[in-house]
């Protein structure tokens, strides 16, 4: 008897381990993919030169396929999920849910900015440099006001077709003026036959504004799609039965899109291996780069870690009274995908899948909250922009007043809302933050060398912030969702009665309601 119990116990543990592995198979594959990708990249650095662009291009091919498939699903996913969510919500429910979503996004983003400012002022990474940072590249210049107007302008596109592949941007052309510094003559003796001259290279500066206008830049106008889909779905909900056929079309489109997402997700571990490996091979001198910007990296990563493991879980715990780390574990697959792709928009399909299947968040909430979050909620980006702006000021030995730091906090919050969910979009909106306090925009080149690395971590934080937001909004919206469920049962009963189908479900529901009353 004792022998049988001893034999059953190991078998029980084996079965339990098999069950856990089966339930988390994809997560295990993703973790293995990240490890293999890093190992492959470091191993291939000795075999492939950083100048061998052709080899790196071919190495990244499987990863490019993953990015293409994920980006392909962004358009149908955003449109179908937002329209389905809005058309399925009552006006009062959608209004409350929208208000809760926006308040959560603003509060957590502002908390991230304040945390970043506290850390960068305390650690002072800009004053701890040991060697000059290489300044290279050509950052995109922008002015704060025009960038803000472009953000608002893109919320209201003029063409529903072009919004899928391009967006508008203000372009200013300045007159170029060459300034020649005075030439100084070195001291010479009266009998010298050669004259030694010390010259300084001329400097080119911007003169008067020659022209200003709008140009189209390639890239999906996600903000325009979100705004249109929200209004379209909201009006569709108010049409009642007249809009039911179109609502069914978008519901079906969303269902098909989610099925396609499931197929793509199983390919993602393979693609992530080559994305990471190719990026590591392409790095020219990682050791020197990490040394020169070590304190800056430390400041950003510590801030992201505090926001990830303390602030966001604390907010979730206080509001929902549930274990936030269990919720985070359910999002692990989405977080690894975000780290591998460095794009919250590309990760959106995986985020929605994890929320609904692993954390059991109501699909009506995920369809409403996450597409908006992937576009406007960028906690990691906001923290990064605040730290980077003050780091640049410290590096240039420019002191910032308390008022200027407040301006940075507000501007970083607003700029993060306008940051597109694509890789390194924070570098573009960084120009808004720098120009708001009079810092030279071109100095963003100081941090270009490691932006690709930090971008992956802040993208994962962005995705986690969206996910916690969906869980919190679902908890706060339980009453409205239950009312919608009851009204849905009543609607189904009335439709079946009209079609001559007997149903006792409504009678049972009505009896339960009368009892509670």
C-alpha positions in Angstrom: 0.0 0.0 0.0 2.8 2.3 0.9 4.6 1.4 -2.3 1.5 2.4 -4.3 1.3 5.8 -2.6 4.9 6.4 -3.3 4.5 5.6 -7.0 1.3 7.7 -7.3 3.0 10.8 -5.8 5.7 11.2 -8.5 3.1 10.5 -11.1 0.9 13.2 -9.7 3.8 15.7 -9.8 4.6 14.7 -13.3 1.0 15.2 -14.4 0.9 18.6 -12.6 4.1 19.7 -14.4 2.8 18.6 -17.7 -0.4 20.5 -17.1 1.4 23.7 -16.2 3.7 23.4 -19.2 0.8 22.8 -21.5 -1.1 25.9 -20.2 2.1 28.1 -20.5 3.6 26.5 -23.6 3.7 29.7 -25.6 5.2 31.7 -22.7 7.9 29.1 -22.3 8.6 29.4 -26.0 8.9 33.2 -25.8 11.3 33.1 -22.9 13.5 30.5 -24.8 13.3 32.7 -27.9 14.7 35.7 -26.0 17.5 33.7 -24.5 18.3 32.0 -27.8 18.2 35.4 -29.7 20.6 37.0 -27.3 23.0 34.0 -27.4 22.8 33.8 -31.2 23.5 37.6 -31.6 26.5 37.5 -29.3 27.8 34.4 -31.0 27.4 35.7 -34.5 29.3 39.0 -33.7 32.6 37.1 -34.2 31.3 35.7 -37.5 29.5 38.7 -39.1 31.0 42.1 -39.3 28.9 45.1 -38.3 29.7 46.5 -41.8 28.2 43.5 -43.5 24.8 45.0 -44.0 23.7 42.3 -46.5 24.3 39.5 -43.9 22.5 41.4 -41.2 19.6 42.2 -43.6 19.1 38.5 -44.4 19.5 37.5 -40.7 16.6 39.8 -39.8 14.3 38.3 -42.5 12.2 36.0 -40.2 11.8 38.9 -37.8 10.7 41.2 -40.5 8.0 38.6 -41.4 6.7 38.7 -37.8 6.6 42.5 -37.8 4.8 42.6 -41.1 2.2 40.1 -40.0 1.6 42.0 -36.7 1.4 45.4 -38.4 -1.0 43.9 -41.1 -3.5 43.1 -38.3 -3.3 46.6 -36.7 -5.8 48.2 -39.0 -8.6 45.6 -38.9 -8.0 45.1 -35.2 -8.3 48.8 -34.2 -11.4 49.4 -36.4 -13.3 46.2 -35.6 -12.6 46.2 -31.9 -13.4 49.9 -31.3 -16.6 49.9 -33.4 -17.7 46.6 -31.9 -17.1 47.8 -28.4 -18.7 51.2 -28.9 -21.7 49.8 -30.7 -22.2 47.2 -28.0 -22.2 49.8 -25.1 -25.0 52.0 -24.0 -24.3 55.7 -24.2 -24.1 56.0 -20.4 -21.9 52.9 -20.1 -19.5 54.0 -22.8 -19.3 57.5 -21.3 -18.4 56.2 -17.9 -15.9 53.6 -19.2 -14.3 56.2 -21.4 -13.9 58.7 -18.5 -12.4 56.0 -16.2 -10.0 55.0 -19.0 -8.8 58.6 -19.6 -8.4 59.4 -15.9 -6.4 56.2 -15.4 -4.1 57.0 -18.4 -3.5 60.6 -17.3 -2.8 59.8 -13.7 -0.4 56.9 -14.4 1.4 58.8 -17.1 1.9 61.8 -14.9 3.1 59.6 -12.0 5.7 58.1 -14.4 6.9 61.6 -15.4 7.2 62.7 -11.7 9.1 59.5 -10.8 11.5 60.0 -13.7 12.2 63.7 -12.7 12.8 62.7 -9.1 15.3 60.0 -10.1 17.2 62.1 -12.7 17.5 65.0 -10.3 18.7 62.7 -7.6 21.2 60.5 -9.6 22.3 63.4 -11.8 23.5 61.2 -14.7 24.5 64.1 -16.9 27.2 65.2 -14.5 28.7 61.7 -14.1 30.2 61.4 -17.6 33.8 60.3 -17.9 34.2 60.6 -21.7 32.7 62.5 -24.5 29.6 60.9 -26.1 29.8 60.4 -29.8 27.4 62.8 -31.5 26.1 61.3 -34.7 22.9 60.9 -36.7 20.4 63.4 -38.0 17.4 63.8 -35.6 14.1 65.1 -36.8 13.7 68.7 -35.8 10.3 70.1 -34.7 8.8 72.9 -32.9 6.5 72.4 -29.9 3.5 74.4 -31.2 3.5 72.8 -34.7 4.0 69.3 -33.3 1.0 69.8 -31.0 -1.1 71.2 -33.9 -0.1 68.2 -36.0 -1.3 65.9 -33.3 -4.7 67.5 -33.2 -4.9 67.8 -37.0 -4.2 64.0 -37.4 -7.1 63.3 -35.0 -9.5 64.6 -37.7 -8.3 63.2 -41.1 -9.7 64.5 -44.4 -9.6 61.2 -46.2 -10.6 57.8 -44.8 -8.5 55.9 -47.3 -5.2 57.8 -46.9 -5.5 57.6 -43.2 -4.6 54.0 -43.4 -1.1 54.6 -44.8 -0.1 58.3 -44.3 -0.4 61.2 -41.9 0.1 65.0 -42.2 3.0 66.9 -40.8 4.0 70.6 -40.8 7.2 71.3 -42.7 9.1 74.6 -42.4 11.9 75.7 -44.8 14.4 78.3 -43.4 16.9 80.3 -45.2 20.4 79.0 -44.5 23.0 81.5 -43.4 26.7 80.8 -43.2 28.5 82.6 -40.4 32.3 82.9 -40.7 34.0 83.4 -37.3 36.8 85.9 -37.1 40.3 84.6 -38.1 43.0 84.9 -35.5 46.7 85.3 -36.4 49.2 83.5 -34.3 52.2 85.6 -33.0 55.2 85.7 -35.3 58.6 87.3 -35.3 59.5 90.2 -37.6 61.8 88.0 -39.7 59.5 85.1 -40.2 58.8 84.1 -43.7 55.7 81.9 -43.0 52.6 83.1 -41.2 50.8 80.6 -39.0 47.0 81.0 -39.1 44.4 79.5 -36.8 41.0 79.2 -38.4 37.6 78.0 -37.2 35.1 76.2 -39.4 32.1 78.3 -40.6 28.8 77.6 -38.9 25.5 77.3 -40.8 22.4 78.6 -38.9 18.7 79.1 -39.8 17.6 82.5 -41.0 14.2 83.8 -41.8 11.3 81.4 -42.5 10.9 81.0 -46.3 7.8 78.7 -46.4 5.5 76.6 -44.1 3.0 74.0 -45.2 1.7 70.5 -44.7 3.3 67.4 -46.1 2.3 63.8 -46.0 4.5 61.3 -44.2 4.2 57.5 -44.7 2.8 55.6 -41.8 -0.7 54.8 -40.5 -2.5 57.6 -38.8 -3.6 55.6 -35.8 -5.0 58.6 -33.9 -7.3 59.4 -36.8 -8.5 55.8 -37.0 -9.2 55.7 -33.3 -11.2 58.9 -33.3 -13.3 57.9 -36.4 -13.9 54.4 -35.0 -15.1 55.7 -31.6 -17.6 58.1 -33.2 -18.7 55.6 -35.8 -19.3 52.9 -33.2 -21.1 55.3 -30.8 -23.5 56.5 -33.5 -24.1 52.9 -34.7 -25.2 52.0 -31.2 -27.8 54.7 -31.2 -29.4 53.4 -34.4 -30.8 50.4 -32.6 -32.1 47.6 -34.7 -31.5 49.5 -37.9 -27.7 49.3 -37.3 -27.8 45.6 -36.2 -26.6 44.2 -39.6 -23.6 46.4 -39.7 -22.8 45.7 -36.0 -22.9 42.0 -36.8 -20.4 42.6 -39.7 -17.9 44.3 -37.4 -18.4 41.7 -34.7 -17.6 39.0 -37.3 -14.6 41.0 -38.6 -13.2 41.2 -35.0 -13.7 37.5 -34.5 -11.9 36.6 -37.7 -9.0 39.0 -36.8 -8.6 37.4 -33.4 -8.4 34.0 -35.1 -5.7 35.3 -37.4 -3.9 36.7 -34.4 -3.8 33.3 -32.8 -1.9 31.9 -35.8 0.6 34.8 -35.8 1.3 34.4 -32.1 2.6 30.9 -32.5 5.1 32.2 -35.1 6.3 35.0 -32.8 9.0 33.1 -30.8 10.8 32.2 -34.1 10.6 35.8 -35.4 11.8 37.3 -32.1 14.9 35.2 -32.1 16.1 36.8 -35.3 15.0 40.3 -34.5 17.2 40.3 -31.3 20.1 38.5 -33.0 20.2 40.9 -35.9 20.1 43.9 -33.6 23.0 42.7 -31.5 25.1 41.9 -34.6 24.5 45.4 -36.0 25.8 47.1 -32.8 29.3 48.6 -33.5 30.8 48.9 -30.0 28.3 47.9 -27.3 30.8 47.8 -24.5 31.9 51.4 -25.0 28.4 52.6 -25.6 27.0 51.2 -22.4 30.0 52.6 -20.4 29.6 56.1 -21.7 25.8 56.2 -21.1 25.8 53.9 -18.1 24.3 56.3 -15.5 21.7 57.5 -17.9 20.6 54.0 -18.7 20.6 53.1 -14.9 18.3 56.1 -14.2 15.8 55.1 -16.9 15.8 51.4 -16.1 15.4 52.0 -12.3 12.5 54.3 -13.0 10.8 51.8 -15.3 11.4 49.0 -12.8 9.8 51.1 -9.9 6.8 52.0 -12.1 6.4 48.4 -13.3 6.8 46.5 -10.0 5.5 49.1 -7.4 3.4 51.9 -8.8 1.2 50.1 -11.4 0.6 47.0 -9.2 -0.2 49.2 -6.2 -2.8 51.1 -8.2 -4.3 47.8 -9.4 -4.3 46.3 -5.9 -6.0 49.3 -4.3 -8.8 49.5 -6.8 -9.5 45.8 -7.6 -8.3 44.1 -4.4 -6.7 41.4 -6.6 -3.2 40.1 -6.8 -1.4 42.3 -9.4 1.6 40.0 -9.9 -0.7 37.2 -10.9 -2.2 39.5 -13.4 1.3 40.5 -14.6 2.2 36.8 -15.1 -0.9 36.4 -17.3 0.5 39.2 -19.5 4.0 37.7 -19.7 3.6 36.6 -23.3 2.5 40.1 -24.4 5.4 41.8 -22.4 8.0 39.5 -24.1 6.5 40.3 -27.5 6.6 44.0 -26.7 10.3 43.7 -25.7 11.1 41.8 -28.9 9.2 44.1 -31.3 9.6 47.4 -29.5 6.1 48.4 -30.7 3.0 48.6 -28.6 0.8 48.8 -31.7 2.4 45.6 -33.1 1.9 43.9 -29.7 -1.8 45.0 -29.5 -3.1 41.6 -30.9 -1.1 39.7 -28.3 -2.2 42.1 -25.5 -5.9 41.6 -26.2 -5.4 37.8 -26.4 -3.6 37.6 -23.1 -6.2 39.9 -21.4 -9.2 37.8 -22.5 -7.8 34.3 -22.4 -5.3 34.3 -19.5 -6.7 37.1 -17.3 -10.3 36.7 -18.2 -11.1 40.4 -18.7 -14.4 41.1 -20.4 -13.9 41.3 -24.2 -16.1 44.4 -24.3 -13.6 46.2 -22.1 -10.5 45.0 -23.9 -11.9 46.0 -27.3 -12.6 49.5 -25.9 -9.6 50.2 -23.7 -6.5 48.5 -25.3 -6.7 50.1 -28.8 -6.9 53.5 -27.2 -4.1 52.6 -24.8 -1.8 51.4 -27.5 -2.2 54.9 -29.1 -2.3 57.4 -26.2 -1.1 55.6 -23.0 2.7 55.6 -22.9 3.9 55.5 -19.3 7.4 54.3 -20.2 7.8 56.8 -23.0 6.7 59.7 -20.7 9.2 58.7 -18.0 12.0 58.3 -20.6 11.3 61.7 -22.1 11.4 63.5 -18.8 14.7 61.8 -17.8 16.3 62.4 -21.2 15.4 66.1 -21.3 16.9 66.8 -17.9 19.9 64.5 -18.7 20.6 66.6 -21.8 20.4 69.8 -19.8 22.8 68.4 -17.2 25.2 67.3 -19.9 25.2 70.8 -21.4 25.7 72.3 -17.9 22.4 74.2 -18.3 20.5 74.7 -15.0 16.8 74.3 -15.0 14.5 76.3 -12.7 11.6 74.7 -10.8 9.2 76.2 -13.3 11.0 74.7 -16.3 10.9 71.3 -14.6 7.2 71.6 -14.2 6.9 72.5 -17.9 8.9 69.4 -18.7 6.6 67.2 -16.6 3.5 68.6 -18.3 5.0 68.6 -21.8 6.3 65.0 -21.4 2.8 63.9 -20.3 1.2 65.5 -23.4 3.9 64.4 -25.8 3.7 60.8 -24.6 0.0 60.8 -25.5 1.0 61.8 -29.1 3.7 59.2 -29.4 2.8 56.6 -32.0 3.1 53.1 -30.8 6.0 52.3 -33.2 9.7 51.7 -32.5 11.6 54.8 -31.4 8.6 57.2 -31.7 9.7 58.8 -28.5 12.6 60.4 -30.2 10.3 62.3 -32.4 8.1 63.6 -29.6 11.3 64.3 -27.6 11.7 67.4 -29.7 8.5 68.9 -28.2 9.8 68.5 -24.7 13.2 70.0 -25.5 11.9 73.0 -27.3 9.4 73.7 -24.6 12.2 74.6 -22.2 14.6 76.1 -24.8 17.0 73.1 -25.0 18.6 72.5 -28.4 16.6 69.9 -30.2 19.7 68.6 -32.1 21.2 67.4 -28.8 18.8 64.4 -28.8 21.7 62.8 -30.6 23.4 62.3 -27.3 21.1 59.4 -26.5 20.6 58.0 -30.0 23.2 55.3 -29.4 21.2 53.3 -26.8 17.7 54.4 -27.7 17.0 51.1 -29.4 17.8 49.2 -26.2 15.8 51.4 -23.8 12.9 51.5 -26.3 12.3 47.8 -25.7 11.9 48.2 -22.0 9.7 51.3 -22.1 7.5 49.6 -24.7 7.0 46.7 -22.3 6.0 49.2 -19.6 3.6 50.9 -22.0 1.9 47.5 -22.7 1.7 46.6 -19.0 0.1 50.0 -18.3 -2.5 49.4 -20.9 -3.2 45.9 -19.5 -3.6 47.1 -15.9 -5.9 49.8 -17.2 -8.1 47.2 -18.9 -8.3 45.2 -15.6 -9.1 48.3 -13.5 -11.8 49.6 -15.9 -13.4 46.1 -16.1 -13.5 46.0 -12.3 -15.1 49.5 -12.0 -17.5 48.8 -14.8 -19.0 45.6 -13.5 -22.4 47.2 -12.7 -22.8 48.6 -16.2 -21.7 45.4 -17.9 -24.2 43.3 -15.8 -27.0 45.7 -16.7 -26.0 45.3 -20.4 -26.1 41.5 -20.0 -29.6 41.6 -18.5 -30.8 43.9 -21.3 -29.2 41.6 -23.8 -31.2 38.6 -22.4 -34.4 40.7 -22.6 -33.6 41.7 -26.2 -32.9 38.1 -27.2 -36.2 37.0 -25.6 -38.2 39.7 -27.5 -36.6 38.8 -30.8 -37.3 35.1 -30.3 -40.9 35.8 -29.3 -41.4 37.9 -32.4 -40.1 35.0 -34.5 -42.4 32.5 -32.8 -39.7 30.8 -30.6 -40.6 30.0 -27.0 -38.0 30.7 -24.4 -38.1 30.6 -20.6 -34.8 32.3 -20.1 -36.4 35.8 -19.9 -39.1 34.6 -17.5 -36.4 33.3 -15.2 -34.4 36.5 -15.5 -37.4 38.6 -14.9 -38.4 36.5 -11.8 -34.8 36.9 -10.4 -35.0 40.7 -11.0 -38.4 40.9 -9.3 -37.1 39.0 -6.3 -34.2 41.3 -5.9 -36.4 44.3 -6.2 
